[in-house]
Structures are given as structure tokens and as C-alpha cells.
């Protein structure tokens, strides 16, 4: 399957931003000005949000300016990609349950679990294609809000050498069990007052990770209140393990 670039623009900081397609997979690649091969960072947003989400784009551009090739895609069920009837039914049920104040875990299981299963093959196919491009070398890191996807990728994809996860999204039971198989260096971000993410569940997940080197950064505030300096810290984490 061939990767085709469909647009490109040079940003103010010298980063080259290119849209691409890989079969049915749409993606964006940001690369730094440096002529040397850049380590690759896969950056995913949480549970179906589009690759064009402004917070993801801002993180990607900042990371690329620090010397990394950064890529994101809309996997199956994400962004503009088609969504299954089962996923749409689960989303409708989720909205109804939230309005009624009912428990949400089982609905999240039926929505997020299949999304992880469907997304992983697309991400691995994309990784194959990206590593064939000139100017991109290993090692590979994962950085993103979709912790469940990152856990599965870190378990099944040996090319991933380090990972940064955000604790804000629902992690299905299967990935909570798989966390014990994650052994790469890990940075885990937690918003202490995130109403949608029970704090103890996030702490239990951090405890479950099998990595010998794992760091927890916890900050006061809600789901979208992660301090900007955490992005700088995440780049320093990547520097230690990918450069």
C-alpha cells in the first residue's frame, strides 16, 4: 500500500506539514527542518476525535519543532472515517445515560473496546509506510490522549521504544489487563480533578504498568486543564529515550 502526499505547507517555525492518504487512511505528517533522520512520534487523540483537533495539532507542531517527525491518522471510526452502526448506537446510548446520570462503564466498554481493536491495524500499517520515507528513522515513540490505543500498540508493536499517555480517556478492561505487559519507558499524565476519570482508577492503571521506568505527573485541574509545560516535559522525556 503506497503513501501519497496530498498537500504541504511550511510553517513559521520551519516545520513541514503534509497531509497524506494511505489507502483509506487519511493522515498528517509534520517533519522538522533538520536534514538528519528524525525519530518518529505517533500521536493519537482520544477515542475518535479527529486528527485535526486543535490541541493535537498544537502538540504535534511543537514536538516537530523540537526535532521529531510526528504523525497522526484518522483510524476507523475516528474523525471523518465511517462509523459502524454499533458505534453510533453506543454513542447515542452514552449521551442518554450521561443526561440521566446513569453508570457509563459498560457503554464505554462497548464503544471504546472495538475502536481500539479496529484502530491498531491502521496505525501499524501507517508506521510501516512512514519508516520507509526519507528523513524518518527510528526509534519510535507514542504520545497521545488515547491511552487505551497506546497500551495496545506498546504491547504488540516492538518498534515503539517509549510512550506518553494521558489518563483522561476511558481504558477498557482488556487494556487495563494488558498494561502489565507494557515494559517501555513511560510518562503518565493525570489531571487530579478530572470528573470523567476517577482518580483511583488512573492511579491503579499506573501501578499496573510493567515498565521499570515509569513517571507520573499529576496536576490540579479538570480534563482540559493540563499545563502547557507538560508538553515541554514530554519532549524532554522523548529526548531521553528516542535521541
Buried (B, 14 or more C-beta within 10 A) or exposed (E): EEBEEEEEEEEEEEBBBBBBBBEEBBBBBBBBEEEEEBBBBBBBBBBBBBBBBEEBBEBBBBBBBBBBBBBBBBBBBBBEBEBEEEBEEBBEBBEEBEEEEEEBEEBBBBBBBBBBBBBBEBBBBBBEBBBEBEEBBEBBBBBBBBBBBBBBBBBBBEBBBBBBBBBBBBBBEBBBEBBEBBBBBBBBBBBEEBEEBEBEBBBEBBEBBBBEEBBBBBBEEBBEEBBEEBBEBBBEBBEEBBE
